[in-house]
Amino acid sequence: YDEILTKNPEAFDIYASKANILQGLNRFEEALEVLNVALQISSDWNLHLGKGYTLFRLERYEEAIKSYSRVLELNPEEFHSLYTTAVSHWFLNNHTKADDYFT
């Protein structure tokens, strides 16, 4: 990935792929760094989704909710964001807000 990004540093989809690999290796801090770079290039909702997932796995639920909120602004029907926002609220003991997403 790094070689491709050296030649084409604006290829946000390559950053997204690299972040997916890092997530699969449970290297979430590194994945977050990569996604933050990609989000400086593009505001594609998939990048926000990846960032939300990464923050969720890092148990940074409030930040995850912010990322998922951005996904839902760009793609209101994105199920994973709806579900994981609810779960994040649940983990933050915001059960009423969580219930709003589950119903």
DAWONOR-V325617 format. One record per pair of residues at least 12 apart in sequence whose C-alpha atoms are under 10 Angstrom apart, sorted by sequence separation. I is the first residue (numbers start at 1). J is the second residue. If there is no record, write none. Layout:
BEGIN
i;j
I;J
I;J
END
This chain:
BEGIN
i;j
2;14
18;30
19;31
22;34
35;47
36;48
39;51
51;63
52;64
53;65
55;67
56;68
68;80
69;81
85;97
86;98
87;99
89;101
1;14
2;15
18;31
19;32
34;47
35;48
51;64
52;65
54;67
68;81
69;82
85;98
86;99
1;15
17;31
19;33
20;34
35;49
50;64
52;66
53;67
67;81
68;82
84;98
86;100
87;101
16;31
19;34
20;35
35;50
36;51
49;64
51;66
52;67
53;68
68;83
83;98
86;101
87;102
1;17
2;18
15;31
18;34
19;35
35;51
48;64
51;67
52;68
65;81
68;84
69;85
82;98
85;101
86;102
1;18
17;34
18;35
19;36
34;51
50;67
51;68
52;69
64;81
65;82
68;85
84;101
85;102
15;33
16;34
17;35
32;50
33;51
48;66
49;67
50;68
52;70
67;85
83;101
15;34
16;35
19;38
31;50
32;51
35;54
48;67
49;68
52;71
65;84
66;85
82;101
83;102
14;34
15;35
16;36
31;51
32;52
47;67
48;68
49;69
51;71
64;84
65;85
82;102
15;36
16;37
32;53
48;69
49;70
50;71
64;85
65;86
12;34
15;37
16;38
32;54
45;67
48;70
49;71
65;87
12;35
15;38
16;39
28;51
31;54
32;55
45;68
48;71
49;72
61;84
62;85
65;88
14;38
15;39
30;54
31;55
47;71
48;72
61;85
64;88
65;89
12;37
13;38
28;53
29;54
45;70
46;71
63;88
64;89
12;38
15;41
28;54
29;55
32;58
44;70
45;71
48;74
61;87
62;88
10;37
11;38
12;39
23;50
27;54
28;55
43;70
44;71
45;72
53;80
61;88
62;89
9;37
10;38
12;40
13;41
19;47
26;54
28;56
29;57
43;71
45;73
46;74
52;80
53;81
56;84
60;88
61;89
9;38
12;41
13;42
28;57
29;58
45;74
46;75
49;78
52;81
56;85
59;88
61;90
62;91
10;40
11;41
12;42
16;46
20;50
23;53
28;58
44;74
45;75
61;91
62;92
10;41
11;42
12;43
13;44
16;47
19;50
23;54
26;57
27;58
43;74
44;75
49;80
53;84
56;87
61;92
9;41
10;42
12;44
15;47
19;51
22;54
26;58
46;78
49;81
52;84
53;85
56;88
59;91
60;92
13;46
45;78
48;81
52;85
59;92
13;47
16;50
20;54
23;57
12;47
16;51
19;54
END
